[in-house]
Amino acid sequence: MPDLLRVRALQLLTRRDYCRVELRSKLAAEAESAEQLDAVLDRLEEERLLSDQRYAAQRVVARAGRYGNTRLRQELRQKGVGDDEIAAALPEAGDESERCRAVWARKFGELPQSAEDRARQMRFLQYRGFSGEAIRRVLAGADE
């Protein structure tokens, strides 16, 4: 049975990377016991086939063009990635202010004409997970 569990884990990992928590939940129904499942996951980590660090880095790179650091950090925490792995992966996203400016330019492209517009643009960027500092820089210097 451990071999079948390992094969199933490898089938999943060939499609895309998973973090340990996510893979554990996918395989839980097929495992005879939690100890057996943990042993398979430990072995995959030893063989570097399962890596929370690699998962976090890939996830950050894939989603950095649309989201800010706050949103990326929140998504990774929800997936069960540890704070150390998140901290190591976030720099791969690039400068948050530049990403914020790019998202703002795609969505709006022009400075807000009223307080209502400014609030709407700020809410949109906050929802996307950009920091207040990055949003202020973009809205203050959007015409640069």
Buried (B, 14 or more C-beta within 10 A) or exposed (E): EEEEBBEBBEEBBEEEBBBBBBBBEEBEEEBEEEEBBEBBBEBBEEEEBBBBBBBBBBBBEEBBEBBBBBBBBBBBEEBBBBEEBBEBBBEEBBEBBEBBBBBBEEEBEEBBEEEEEEEEBBEBBBEBBBBEEBBBBBBEEBEE
